[in-house]
Amino acid sequence: ILTLMNAFSLSAIADAVKKEYGVSGMVCSFCSQGIEKKFKEQAAVQDVSVSLKDKKLVLTFKDQQSLSDQEVQNILE
């Protein structure tokens, strides 16, 4: 089961907001590809980066949009 470990960074990038999350439970490239696909489907998400090695998810949100930590957790589950 993939779980959100901790939101540990929030920074403004132009008109977008980037948030980084630690993700436990990612064990293969299939996991990271699935996570990337699910988040790219979200209307608020501009860009997704998933690092299997670092067990990290980075979401860049569209102008004045975001997902709550709970929403991110629900998508990961």
ZIMOUR-V902819 format. One line per field, one symbol per residue. ss: DSSP state (h for helix, s for strand, l for the rest). phi: phi as a letter, one per 30 degrees, with the letter a starting at -180 (. if undefined). psi: psi as a letter, one per 20 degrees, with the letter a starting at -180 (. if undefined). Layout:
# ZIMOUR-V902819
ss: ???
phi: ???
psi: ???
This chain:
# ZIMOUR-V902819
ss: llsssssssssssllsssssssssllllhhhhhhhhhhhhllllsssssssllllsssssslllllllhhhhhhhhl
phi: .dbddadbabbdbhccccbcbdbcjdbadddddddeddddddddccbbbbcdedhbcbcccdehbabdedddedddd
psi: ppqpgpojppqpocjqpppqpppqioirhgghhggggghhiphipgqpppoggilqppppqrpkqrqrhhgggghh.
